[in-house]
Amino acid sequence: MVVLMIAGGSAQMPSSIFSSVRPMTSAISAEMGETVFRDLHFQSLFAIGIVLFYHHLWL
């Protein structure tokens, strides 16, 4: 829970380009416990993790 708070786990839809959004890491940590294994939601969160991993390797 502390990791989610530090990562900025806000679940609000931004109203403009300058509004705050939920970071990808907090989306994974907040929603992974609620998903069903091999569901589309689970696969989407897993894909977010792959994107973050490849972005980390690229930098």
Order of alpha helices (4+ residues) and beta strands (2+ residues): alpha-alpha-alpha
